[in-house]
Every structure is written in C-alpha cells, then in structure tokens.
Amino acid sequence: MDLLEAIRRRKTTNTPFAPTPVRDEHKRLLIEAAARAPSHFNSQPWRFILIEDRARIERIADLAGAAMKALMEDGRFVARYRRYFRFDPQSALHTGSGIYFDRIPAPLRPLVQLVFSEQVGPLLSRLGAATILANDQRNIVRSAPLLLAITLDKQEYQPGELSGLYAVITLGAVIQTLWLVTTALEMGMQFISVILESPPHAAQLVELLGVPEDQALVAIFRMGYRDPNAPRNTIDWTSNQRKPFHELVHYNAWGTPAPQTLRDAPSLLWQDAALPEQP
Ligand SMILES: Cc1cc2nc3c(=O)[nH]c(=O)nc-3n(C[C@H](O)[C@H](O)[C@H](O)COP(=O)(O)O)c2cc1C
C-alpha cells in the first residue's frame, strides 16, 4: 500500500477485531517503524508494552468498562466531551469536526436534546446509557488479540518543561506511524483512553502492567486484524468529516487566507479516490 493510500484509509476501528493473533513480524514491524519517528535530540523517550496475555487483556477490558461506567455515572464523561458530540449529520458536516453519534438505541434518542443540560449525566445513567457504554467498552477491548501501551520517560516528559512538550510531539509522530502501518497491514487500531481518564482505574492499569516509577503510562490501544463483518457497538459514532483546506490554513501570517490559486489546486489525496463517506 502506498503512503497516500494508507493516509486515506486510516481511521479509528471501533468494531471488534478478528480473533486471529497478530503475526510476530507484524508486531516487530510496528515497533521498528514507530521507532523511526523523530524525537528531540534523538532521545527516543517512548517504550512499548505489547500485551497478548488473555488474562491480562480480560483485566484491562474490565478496567475499561468500569472506568467508562464511573465517568458516565457522575456526569464527568458527558461534561468533559459534550462539545465534541454531534447528533445530526448537518451539524457534523457544518462544523467539520467532532464525533457524530449515528447509532443510538431508540429509548435514549429523546434525551439527545438534554445532553447540554447539567442533569444529563445522571439521567443517561439511570436510563442505562452508562451500562451500555461500559459493556461495549469491555467487549470491544476483550475482542482484541493485542493491546499496546506506550510509556514516556519521566525525565523527558515533564509537563510544563520544554522537554515535556517535545516528548508529546514525538509521541504523536509515533502514534501516527503505528496507525499508518496498521492500516497498511489490514489491521485496525483504537485508543482506549477511558482508563487513563479515571485516576483510580489508571493506577490499577499501571500496577497491572508493572510500569516503573520513572515511566509515565500515556496511551493504550487495542489492535488486531480488521473484520469487515464485525457488528457495531450498541451506541456508536463516526468521524469522517474534516474541516476544509481554507479553514485550516493561514497564509504567511495568521488571518490572511491562502490565495485562490492554492485553494483551487487539485487534491492529490482525493483525485483518484472517493472521499470517505460523510456523516
Ligand atoms: C489523544 C487521543 C485520544 C483518543 N481517545 C479515544 C478513545 O478513547 N476512544 C476512541 O474510540 N477514540 C479515541 N480517539 C480517536 C478520535 O476520536 C479519532 O481519531 C477522531 O474522532 C477522528 O476519527 P478517525 O481516527 O477515524 O479519523 C482519540 C484520539 C486521540 C488523538
């Protein structure tokens, strides 16, 4: 697969993976490719934990489910993220951002209007949304043949310090490389951020993975070969939409739009390929 094809096809896989174990040479390729990422002074501050042990994956799946339930029940999840929620295709297209919930069980749909009220977290929980999301999280993590955790060396990753910013920048390069390589290998990848967003569950994960004091656990993903027939989650979303070129770009200085010739230049990314399906 060429690079542009991988960039076109890269997306979050939020469906279960095929149960097939990931081949050793693919795991090796993923890590070796990720390690080609640029890092400040070639410091390579990242380390990777590949997790294939079933019992451990089950424990992590339970942690993901429990974290989701806790964050939903006290309203934290909705309060933190509602500004990214889109419930109709028009607002997804209009903003060109956020995640569009295109799959919501019928009993929860009338509540959508309430998402922006303070009461919605507890209300959604009472109606079972916390349990549905927790079960979906647990099942989807459990379905993965491989989890990958990334740590950063705390000597480099010091929030507020320049090296802390640089560590985060190189982490992004690592993650995008992993994502493009999984795409090229017909694999998929998904963040499981919910555990790290809930301090007590994050602490249990650190312990379960034996992360030492001098390392910060900064990300964890589920990975596997894509299964085109996999069922969707009970509550699910898509996020194919992107902001248009002219909205993203300033020319020479902030506030000056790109010249018309540049705005009208043909798209090499999409010229021979269909745009992803829009919300
Ligand atoms: C730091 C970070 C954390 C994320 N956490 C999650 C997550 O916990 N679960 C999830 O499904 N997607 C997560 N995502 C993926 C984004 O939702 C996704 O990249 C975005 O909606 C665009 O969709 P796409 O990846 O399919 O292009 C995360 C992305 C980033 C960069």
The ligand as a Gaussian input file, in Angstrom:
#p B3LYP/6-31G(d) Opt

LIG

0 1
 C       -5.322000      11.682000      22.306000
 C       -6.465000      10.949000      21.652000
 C       -7.309000      10.179000      22.431000
 C       -8.346000       9.431000      21.829000
 N       -9.116000       8.609000      22.595000
 C      -10.040000       7.818000      22.009000
 C      -10.762000       6.847000      22.743000
 O      -10.619000       6.698000      23.940000
 N      -11.636000       6.042000      22.092000
 C      -11.821000       6.138000      20.741000
 O      -12.593000       5.373000      20.182000
 N      -11.155000       7.061000      20.018000
 C      -10.264000       7.880000      20.612000
 N       -9.541000       8.770000      19.855000
 C       -9.767000       8.807000      18.390000
 C      -10.529000      10.013000      17.881000
 O      -11.857000      10.011000      18.349000
 C      -10.485000       9.947000      16.359000
 O       -9.154000       9.977000      15.929000
 C      -11.224000      11.114000      15.692000
 O      -12.583000      11.084000      16.019000
 C      -11.076000      11.037000      14.168000
 O      -11.539000       9.776000      13.706000
 P      -10.626000       8.810000      12.856000
 O       -9.457000       8.400000      13.742000
 O      -11.487000       7.630000      12.495000
 O      -10.158000       9.576000      11.673000
 C       -8.527000       9.517000      20.432000
 C       -7.665000      10.302000      19.650000
 C       -6.641000      10.994000      20.248000
 C       -5.686000      11.788000      19.382000

